[in-house]
Amino acid sequence: MSRPVDVGRREFLVRSAALGGAMVLGFHLPGPTRAALVEGQAGATREVNAWILIDADDTVTIRVARSEMGQGIFTALPQLVAEELECDWNRVRAEYAAASENLQRDQVFGAMLTGGSRSVRQSHDYLRKAGAAAREMLIAAAAARWGVDASECSAAASLVRHAASGRQLRYGELAGEAARRRPPEVVFLKEPADWKLIGRPVKRLDTADKVAGKPVFGTDVQLPGMLHAAIRACPVFGGTLRSVDAAAVSGLPGIQAVVTLADAVAVVADDWWRAAQAVAALPVIWNEGPGAAVDDAELRADL
């Protein structure tokens, strides 16, 4: 095998200038890359960088560090990565990034938060750079194996090709070598006119699992001995709890406790349904306060 060659700044500038219209950006991918998650095994999965894992069969797993809440980002964010990675979208799958790993790896996944419509807007640049960096690492690995300059090679559909000789290698064949390379100093990103995935309708990656009931949502979490609480707040803003007849539900199956707060009451039970049914049945008296006299006509007049 040829000696590995770092993919440096000059080579990227030359490549991007030759392609024309590409956006050249400095790029630092924080956190260590892991050369092989499973060493010495056929079909091992290789982590090329923190966002991208490639199996020997060319399956590409892209990590998602934000929450899918019906807005489609479990598909849209992998599209950003895959666009620049030049992988076969039909072989792409997604998985959630682990918050614990983000902490262990110097915040490699950035801000793991979801709010409004920010996920795509805030992730756009660094996810595309992650895909572009992995693509160039794969190209560099192929060029080193062939003993040619990386500028003579190109990537598309999960293949690296050397046009002059007609040779090509699959991403799954190159992932281990690519993972051991240093990430490039700069990368070029496609112009919007060249996008094949971004902004295009594709099959959502989460639909099949949702139909099969596989995703685990907050209400699905089960831990040994876990209890559930349901809460009922004063219906009037500013009101308080006057009294509650806890005995009315205390003897029901699974009920563990009735908890009173200044302006609310909660029931704790061995499952959420029992808690919710009990808190709804509780005889409660509220001190509704002056807010109880406010009506729509008064609000309109104030406005």
C-alpha positions in Angstrom: 0.0 0.0 0.0 1.3 3.5 -0.8 2.2 5.8 2.0 -0.8 7.7 3.2 -0.8 11.3 2.0 -2.4 14.1 4.0 -5.1 15.9 2.1 -3.8 19.4 2.7 -4.9 23.0 1.9 -3.2 23.3 -1.4 -4.7 20.2 -2.9 -8.2 21.2 -1.9 -7.7 24.7 -3.4 -6.5 23.1 -6.6 -9.4 20.6 -6.7 -12.0 23.2 -6.1 -10.6 25.6 -8.6 -10.6 22.9 -11.2 -14.2 22.0 -10.5 -15.3 25.7 -10.6 -18.1 27.3 -8.7 -17.3 25.4 -5.5 -17.3 27.1 -2.1 -14.0 26.6 -0.3 -14.3 26.7 3.5 -11.8 26.1 6.4 -13.0 23.2 8.4 -12.2 21.7 11.8 -14.1 18.6 12.9 -13.7 18.5 16.7 -13.2 15.3 18.6 -11.1 12.3 17.7 -12.0 10.1 14.8 -12.2 6.4 15.6 -10.4 4.3 13.0 -12.4 1.2 13.6 -15.3 0.4 15.9 -14.8 -3.3 15.3 -11.3 -4.4 14.5 -10.3 -7.5 12.6 -13.9 -8.5 11.7 -15.3 -9.0 8.3 -18.2 -6.6 7.7 -16.9 -4.2 10.4 -18.5 -0.8 10.8 -16.0 2.1 10.4 -16.6 5.6 11.8 -15.1 8.0 9.2 -16.0 10.9 11.4 -18.3 11.5 14.3 -21.3 11.9 12.0 -20.7 9.1 9.5 -20.3 5.4 9.8 -19.8 3.1 6.8 -20.3 -0.6 6.8 -18.4 -3.0 4.6 -21.6 -3.5 2.5 -21.7 0.3 1.8 -24.5 1.0 4.2 -24.0 4.6 5.5 -25.2 5.5 8.9 -25.6 9.2 9.6 -26.0 10.4 13.1 -28.7 13.0 14.0 -28.1 15.2 17.0 -31.5 16.9 17.1 -35.0 15.6 17.9 -37.4 14.4 15.3 -40.8 15.9 16.3 -42.7 15.4 13.1 -40.9 18.1 11.2 -38.9 15.7 9.1 -35.3 16.4 10.3 -34.5 12.7 10.8 -34.4 12.7 7.0 -33.5 16.3 6.2 -30.3 16.4 8.3 -28.9 13.2 6.8 -29.7 14.7 3.4 -27.3 17.6 4.2 -24.5 15.1 5.0 -25.2 12.7 2.1 -25.3 15.5 -0.4 -21.6 16.3 0.2 -20.6 12.8 1.0 -21.8 11.7 -2.5 -23.1 8.4 -1.1 -25.9 6.2 -2.5 -29.1 7.6 -0.7 -30.7 4.1 -1.0 -28.0 2.8 1.4 -28.4 5.6 4.0 -29.9 5.0 7.4 -30.0 7.4 10.4 -29.5 7.0 14.1 -29.6 9.4 17.0 -26.3 10.7 18.4 -25.7 9.9 22.1 -25.6 12.9 24.5 -23.1 11.0 26.6 -20.8 10.7 23.7 -21.1 14.3 22.9 -19.9 15.1 26.4 -17.0 12.5 26.2 -15.9 13.8 22.8 -15.6 17.5 23.5 -19.0 18.5 22.2 -18.4 17.0 18.8 -22.1 17.1 17.9 -22.5 20.7 19.0 -25.8 22.0 20.5 -28.0 18.9 20.8 -31.3 20.9 21.0 -34.4 21.3 18.9 -36.5 24.4 18.8 -38.8 25.9 16.2 -37.5 25.4 12.7 -33.9 25.9 13.6 -32.5 22.4 13.0 -31.8 22.6 9.3 -30.8 26.3 9.4 -28.4 25.9 12.3 -26.9 22.6 11.1 -26.6 23.3 7.4 -23.0 24.4 7.2 -21.3 22.0 9.6 -23.2 18.9 8.5 -22.4 19.6 4.9 -18.7 20.1 5.9 -18.8 16.8 7.7 -20.0 15.0 4.6 -17.5 16.8 2.4 -14.6 16.0 4.8 -15.5 12.3 4.8 -15.8 12.3 1.0 -12.3 13.7 0.6 -10.9 11.2 3.2 -12.4 8.4 1.1 -11.0 9.9 -2.1 -7.6 10.3 -0.5 -7.6 6.7 0.8 -8.4 5.4 -2.7 -5.7 7.6 -4.3 -3.1 6.3 -1.8 -4.1 2.7 -2.6 -3.7 3.3 -6.3 -0.6 5.5 -6.0 -2.1 8.4 -7.8 -2.9 12.0 -7.0 -6.2 12.6 -5.3 -7.0 15.3 -7.8 -7.3 12.6 -10.5 -10.1 10.9 -8.5 -13.8 11.7 -8.0 -16.6 10.3 -5.9 -20.3 9.6 -6.7 -22.9 7.0 -5.7 -20.7 5.6 -2.9 -17.8 4.9 -5.4 -14.4 6.5 -5.8 -13.3 6.4 -9.4 -9.9 7.0 -11.2 -11.0 8.2 -14.6 -7.6 7.7 -16.3 -7.4 4.0 -15.5 -11.1 3.1 -15.1 -10.5 1.8 -11.6 -13.1 2.2 -8.9 -13.5 1.3 -5.2 -16.6 1.1 -3.0 -16.9 3.3 0.1 -17.3 0.1 2.1 -13.9 -1.1 0.9 -12.2 2.3 1.8 -13.9 3.2 5.1 -11.2 1.6 7.3 -8.4 3.4 5.5 -10.3 6.7 5.3 -11.1 6.6 9.1 -7.4 6.5 9.9 -6.6 9.6 7.9 -6.5 13.2 9.2 -9.5 15.3 8.3 -8.7 17.8 5.6 -7.9 21.4 6.5 -10.4 22.8 4.0 -13.3 21.4 2.0 -15.3 22.6 -0.9 -19.1 22.6 -0.9 -21.4 22.3 -3.8 -23.3 25.2 -5.2 -27.1 24.9 -4.9 -27.4 24.4 -8.6 -25.5 21.2 -8.2 -27.5 19.7 -5.4 -29.0 16.3 -5.9 -30.6 15.7 -2.5 -30.9 18.9 -0.6 -34.4 20.4 -1.2 -35.5 17.4 -3.1 -38.4 15.1 -2.0 -37.0 11.8 -0.7 -38.5 8.9 1.2 -38.5 9.7 4.9 -36.1 7.5 6.9 -38.4 7.3 10.0 -41.7 6.3 8.4 -41.3 2.5 8.4 -40.2 2.4 12.1 -43.0 4.7 13.1 -45.6 2.6 11.4 -44.2 -0.5 13.2 -44.2 1.3 16.5 -40.4 1.0 17.0 -39.4 4.6 18.1 -39.1 5.1 21.8 -40.7 8.4 22.9 -40.6 9.9 26.4 -43.9 8.2 27.4 -42.5 4.9 26.2 -39.5 4.9 28.6 -39.7 2.2 31.2 -37.2 1.8 34.1 -37.3 -0.7 37.0 -39.6 0.6 39.8 -40.5 3.8 37.8 -43.5 5.7 38.8 -45.6 8.2 36.8 -47.3 11.4 37.8 -50.2 13.3 36.2 -50.8 16.9 37.2 -53.9 19.2 37.4 -53.3 22.9 37.7 -55.7 25.7 38.7 -57.7 26.6 35.7 -57.4 30.3 36.3 -54.0 32.0 36.1 -52.9 33.3 39.5 -55.3 31.0 41.4 -54.3 28.6 44.2 -55.3 25.3 45.6 -57.8 25.5 48.5 -58.4 21.9 49.3 -58.4 18.4 47.8 -60.0 15.1 49.0 -57.0 12.8 48.5 -58.9 9.9 50.2 -61.2 9.7 47.1 -58.5 8.1 45.0 -55.9 6.9 47.5 -57.4 3.4 47.6 -57.5 2.9 43.8 -55.2 0.3 42.3 -51.6 1.5 41.6 -52.0 4.9 43.3 -48.9 5.7 45.3 -49.4 9.3 46.5 -51.4 12.5 46.1 -49.0 15.5 46.0 -50.3 19.1 46.6 -48.7 22.2 45.3 -49.5 25.9 45.7 -51.5 26.0 42.5 -51.9 22.4 41.4 -52.3 18.8 42.6 -50.6 15.7 41.2 -51.2 12.0 41.5 -48.4 9.5 41.5 -49.1 5.9 40.3 -47.5 2.8 38.9 -48.5 3.8 35.3 -49.5 7.0 33.7 -53.0 6.0 32.8 -53.9 5.3 36.4 -52.4 8.6 37.5 -54.2 10.5 34.8 -57.6 8.9 35.6 -57.2 9.5 39.3 -56.1 13.2 39.1 -59.1 13.9 36.8 -61.4 12.3 39.4 -60.1 14.2 42.4 -62.6 16.4 44.2 -60.7 19.7 44.2 -61.6 23.2 45.3 -59.7 26.2 43.9 -59.2 29.7 45.1 -59.5 31.2 41.6 -58.7 34.7 42.6 -59.4 37.9 40.7 -58.6 36.2 37.4 -61.9 34.3 37.5 -63.8 37.5 36.7 -61.9 38.1 33.5 -63.8 37.4 30.3 -63.2 37.8 26.5 -65.0 41.2 26.5 -62.8 42.6 29.2 -59.6 41.3 27.4 -60.7 42.9 24.1 -61.4 46.2 25.9 -58.0 46.1 27.6 -56.3 45.4 24.3 
